[in-house]
Amino acid sequence: MITSQIPEINDKVKEASSWVVLLRQEMARVIVGQKHLIDSLLIGILSNGHVLLEGVPGLAKTLSIKTLAAAIQSQFQRIQFTPDLLPADIIGTLVYNPKESEFFTKKGPIFANLILADEINRAPAKVQSALLEAMQERQVTIGGTTYPLPDPFLVLATQNPIDQEGTYPLPEAQVDRFMLKVKIDYPEQKEERKILDSMATNSPNLTVNPIIRPKEIARSRELIDTIYVDDKVKDYIVEIVFATRKPSRNGLKLDDYIQFGASPRATINLTLASKSLAFINGRGYVTPQDVKSVAMDVLRHRIIVSYEAEAEGLKSEDIIQKIINTIPVP
């Protein structure tokens, strides 16, 4: 790309991203605070990537997703994952019609734009495998026939960090399919007071006005593909990902603490998420700060720490932060 084209792209992005401000304002009428959560959902929608949310109950995870679905005029389905859940409960199954003496396809709740997979780590491996095809291929197979899923299609999964009894660890292949893993924290004290004022009633106002249509999301994605990423920023992204595999190259004594580093999918997702964040902020180019802002959410679930790290109380977040702090910013 010729650098002289950057101002033109910048103007296009500023104009095309005007709906982001309106969407944030509309969601803020229902959701108090949680700016990071809302921006992460927007990055997922714009990058066509799935999001794994981790946080204690009551932090507006479900409400945020329902509000977003209403604001972009898309179909929302919530699936409560339980140990007795079957793949057919998610993707659908063939049902026999005795009158017609033939089978017909009954589609499951996966056929929606936004899927909330609540407490995803409570379902067994067969269910996880059924969900994996939907997440990766944007399609499901029922009775030998393949059905495409609607566009946009986004899985937003939640897991509870404080209650691990009766849970199944997510397979590494599936965890890697999530573009972002976002940790949701408690609201600030002032925000909680606002929550009290707006929600402490038997009939809170949760009406959401539609702001944008799925077709406009698709057009925004096309524009995001044209956002400029300088070669130095690309090298910076690759350097960060490589440092999760061989940190000693950058003078970091962390090799013994990392069992497996991030895959090339992390490099792709880190670039896409940075471009989407630039779009959200109305810019036609990616800055190193964009990369640093999304790096934690893109990488935290892709690094498997060693027993030595666990023994010393080091988490993947600690390693990522040291890498980000060490690698020179272009």
C-alpha positions in Angstrom: 0.0 0.0 0.0 1.2 3.5 -0.9 1.6 5.7 2.2 0.0 8.6 0.3 -3.3 6.6 0.5 -3.4 6.7 4.3 -5.2 10.1 4.6 -7.9 8.8 2.1 -8.4 5.6 4.2 -8.4 7.7 7.4 -11.3 9.8 6.1 -13.2 6.7 5.0 -12.8 5.1 8.4 -13.8 8.2 10.2 -17.0 8.4 8.2 -17.8 4.7 8.3 -17.1 4.3 12.0 -19.5 7.0 13.1 -22.0 4.2 14.1 -19.6 3.0 16.8 -20.2 6.2 18.9 -24.0 5.8 18.6 -23.8 2.1 19.5 -21.7 2.8 22.6 -24.2 5.5 23.7 -27.1 3.2 23.1 -25.5 0.3 25.1 -24.5 2.8 27.8 -28.2 3.4 28.5 -28.5 -0.2 29.6 -24.9 -1.2 30.5 -23.2 1.0 33.1 -19.4 0.9 32.8 -17.8 -2.3 31.3 -16.2 -0.3 28.5 -13.6 -2.9 28.0 -16.2 -5.7 27.7 -18.2 -3.6 25.1 -15.1 -2.8 23.0 -14.1 -6.5 23.1 -17.5 -7.5 21.8 -17.2 -4.9 19.0 -13.7 -6.1 18.1 -15.1 -9.7 17.9 -18.0 -8.6 15.7 -15.7 -6.5 13.4 -12.9 -9.1 13.2 -15.3 -12.1 12.8 -13.7 -13.7 15.8 -15.2 -15.5 18.8 -14.8 -14.2 22.4 -14.4 -16.1 25.6 -15.5 -14.1 28.7 -14.3 -15.0 32.2 -15.9 -13.3 35.2 -17.9 -14.0 38.3 -21.7 -14.0 37.9 -23.6 -10.7 37.9 -21.2 -8.6 35.9 -23.6 -8.0 32.9 -22.0 -10.5 30.5 -25.4 -11.9 29.3 -27.0 -8.4 29.3 -24.2 -6.9 27.3 -24.5 -9.6 24.6 -28.3 -9.3 24.5 -28.1 -5.5 24.3 -25.5 -5.7 21.5 -27.7 -8.2 19.5 -30.6 -5.8 19.8 -28.5 -2.8 18.8 -27.3 -4.5 15.6 -30.7 -6.0 14.7 -29.4 -9.6 14.9 -30.7 -12.8 16.3 -29.6 -13.8 19.7 -29.6 -17.3 21.4 -28.5 -18.3 24.8 -27.4 -21.9 25.4 -26.9 -23.0 29.0 -24.2 -25.6 29.0 -24.7 -28.6 31.4 -23.0 -32.0 31.8 -26.0 -33.8 30.3 -26.1 -31.6 27.1 -25.9 -33.4 23.8 -24.6 -32.1 20.4 -28.1 -32.3 19.0 -29.2 -29.9 21.7 -27.0 -27.3 20.1 -26.8 -28.0 16.3 -30.2 -29.7 15.8 -31.1 -33.2 14.7 -33.2 -35.3 12.3 -36.8 -35.9 13.4 -39.0 -38.6 11.9 -42.4 -37.6 10.6 -44.6 -40.7 10.7 -47.3 -39.0 8.5 -44.9 -38.3 5.7 -42.7 -41.4 6.5 -39.6 -39.3 6.2 -37.0 -37.4 8.3 -36.9 -33.7 8.4 -34.1 -31.4 9.9 -34.9 -29.6 13.1 -32.3 -26.9 13.4 -30.8 -26.1 16.9 -30.2 -22.8 18.6 -26.8 -22.5 17.0 -28.5 -21.0 13.9 -28.4 -17.4 15.2 -26.0 -14.4 14.8 -24.9 -14.1 18.4 -24.6 -17.2 20.5 -24.1 -17.0 24.3 -22.5 -20.2 25.3 -23.1 -19.9 29.1 -20.6 -21.8 31.3 -19.1 -23.5 28.3 -16.7 -25.6 30.4 -19.6 -27.5 32.0 -20.3 -29.5 28.8 -18.5 -32.8 27.8 -16.1 -33.3 24.9 -18.7 -34.4 22.3 -20.6 -31.1 22.7 -17.3 -29.1 22.5 -16.5 -30.9 19.3 -19.8 -30.0 17.8 -19.3 -26.4 18.7 -15.8 -26.5 17.2 -17.0 -27.1 13.7 -19.5 -24.2 14.0 -16.8 -21.9 15.3 -14.1 -22.7 12.8 -16.1 -23.5 9.6 -19.2 -21.3 10.2 -21.3 -24.4 9.3 -22.8 -27.5 11.0 -23.4 -31.0 9.7 -26.8 -32.7 10.5 -27.4 -36.2 9.2 -24.8 -35.9 6.5 -26.0 -32.5 5.2 -24.0 -29.4 5.8 -25.8 -26.2 6.6 -24.1 -22.7 6.6 -24.6 -20.5 9.6 -25.9 -17.0 9.4 -23.6 -14.0 8.9 -22.5 -12.5 11.2 -22.0 -15.5 13.4 -20.2 -15.0 16.7 -19.8 -17.3 19.7 -19.5 -15.5 23.0 -18.7 -18.0 25.7 -18.6 -17.5 29.4 -16.8 -19.5 32.2 -17.0 -19.0 35.9 -13.5 -18.7 37.5 -14.6 -19.4 41.1 -16.6 -22.7 40.7 -14.7 -25.5 39.0 -16.6 -28.4 40.4 -18.3 -30.4 37.7 -16.4 -28.7 34.9 -14.5 -30.0 31.9 -11.3 -28.2 30.8 -11.7 -26.8 27.3 -9.6 -28.6 24.7 -6.6 -26.5 23.7 -7.7 -26.7 20.0 -11.0 -25.0 21.0 -9.5 -22.4 23.3 -7.2 -21.4 20.4 -10.3 -20.8 18.2 -11.4 -17.9 20.5 -9.9 -14.7 19.2 -10.0 -13.0 22.6 -10.2 -14.2 26.2 -11.5 -11.2 28.2 -11.5 -11.1 32.0 -14.4 -9.1 33.4 -13.8 -7.2 36.6 -16.1 -5.6 39.1 -17.4 -2.0 38.3 -16.0 1.1 40.0 -17.9 2.4 43.1 -19.4 5.3 41.2 -20.5 3.0 38.4 -22.1 0.6 40.9 -24.1 3.5 42.3 -25.4 4.2 38.8 -26.3 0.6 38.5 -28.3 0.8 41.7 -30.2 3.9 40.4 -31.1 2.3 37.1 -31.5 -1.4 37.9 -32.9 -1.6 41.5 -36.5 -1.8 40.3 -38.9 -4.5 39.4 -39.1 -3.2 35.8 -35.8 -1.7 34.7 -35.8 0.0 31.3 -33.9 -2.4 29.0 -35.3 -1.2 25.7 -32.6 -0.9 23.0 -33.0 1.0 19.8 -31.5 -0.6 16.6 -28.4 1.3 15.5 -26.9 -0.7 12.7 -27.8 -3.7 10.5 -25.7 -6.8 9.8 -25.1 -5.6 6.2 -23.4 -2.5 7.5 -21.2 -4.7 9.8 -20.1 -6.6 6.6 -19.2 -3.3 4.9 -17.2 -2.2 7.9 -15.3 -5.5 7.8 -14.4 -4.8 4.2 -13.0 -1.4 5.1 -11.1 -2.8 8.1 -9.2 -5.0 5.6 -7.8 -1.8 4.0 -6.6 -0.2 7.2 -2.9 0.4 7.0 -0.4 -1.5 9.0 3.2 -0.3 8.7 6.0 -2.9 8.2 7.5 -1.9 11.5 4.2 -2.5 13.3 4.0 -5.9 11.6 7.5 -6.8 12.8 6.5 -5.6 16.3 3.5 -8.0 16.2 5.6 -11.0 15.0 8.3 -10.1 17.6 5.7 -10.2 20.5 4.4 -13.6 19.4 7.8 -15.1 18.8 8.8 -13.9 22.3 6.1 -16.2 23.8 8.0 -19.1 22.3 11.7 -18.1 22.7 11.8 -15.2 25.2 15.6 -15.6 25.7 16.0 -14.0 22.2 14.9 -10.8 23.8 16.9 -11.2 26.9 14.0 -12.5 29.0 14.8 -15.4 31.3 11.4 -17.0 30.9 12.1 -20.1 28.8 11.6 -22.4 31.8 8.2 -20.9 32.6 6.7 -21.5 29.1 5.6 -25.0 28.0 4.0 -23.9 24.8 3.9 -20.4 23.2 1.3 -18.8 21.0 0.6 -20.2 17.5 0.6 -18.4 14.1 -3.2 -17.9 14.6 -2.2 -15.5 17.4 -0.2 -13.4 15.0 -3.2 -13.2 12.6 -5.7 -12.5 15.4 -3.4 -9.8 17.0 -3.2 -8.0 13.6 -7.0 -8.3 13.0 -7.9 -7.1 16.5 -5.5 -4.2 16.2 -7.1 -3.1 12.9 -10.6 -3.4 14.4 -9.5 -1.3 17.4 -8.1 1.3 15.0 -11.5 1.3 13.2 -13.4 1.7 16.5 -11.2 4.7 17.3 -11.9 6.2 13.9 -8.3 5.7 12.5 -7.2 4.3 9.1 -3.9 3.1 10.4 -2.7 0.8 13.3 -0.4 2.2 16.0 1.8 0.2 18.4 -0.5 1.2 21.2 -3.4 -0.6 19.4 -1.3 -3.7 19.4 -0.4 -3.4 23.1 -4.1 -2.7 24.0 -5.3 -6.0 22.5 -2.2 -8.2 23.1 -3.3 -9.4 26.6 -6.7 -10.6 25.4 -5.4 -12.2 22.3 -2.5 -14.0 24.0 -3.5 -14.9 27.6 -5.3 -18.2 26.6 -2.7 -19.2 24.0 0.3 -19.5 26.4 0.6 -22.7 28.4 2.8 -22.1 31.4 5.1 -24.8 32.9 5.0 -26.5 36.3 7.9 -24.2 37.4 5.7 -21.1 36.6 2.8 -22.6 38.5 5.0 -23.4 41.4 6.2 -19.8 41.5 2.6 -18.4 41.1 3.3 -17.0 37.6 0.4 -16.8 35.2 0.4 -16.3 31.4 -0.7 -12.7 32.0 2.5 -12.1 34.0 4.6 -13.5 31.2 2.8 -11.5 28.5 3.2 -8.2 30.5 7.0 -8.8 30.8 7.2 -9.4 27.1 5.2 -6.3 26.2 7.3 -4.2 28.7 10.6 -5.5 27.2 10.2 -5.5 23.4 11.1 -2.1 22.0 8.1 -0.2 20.5 8.7 1.0 16.9 
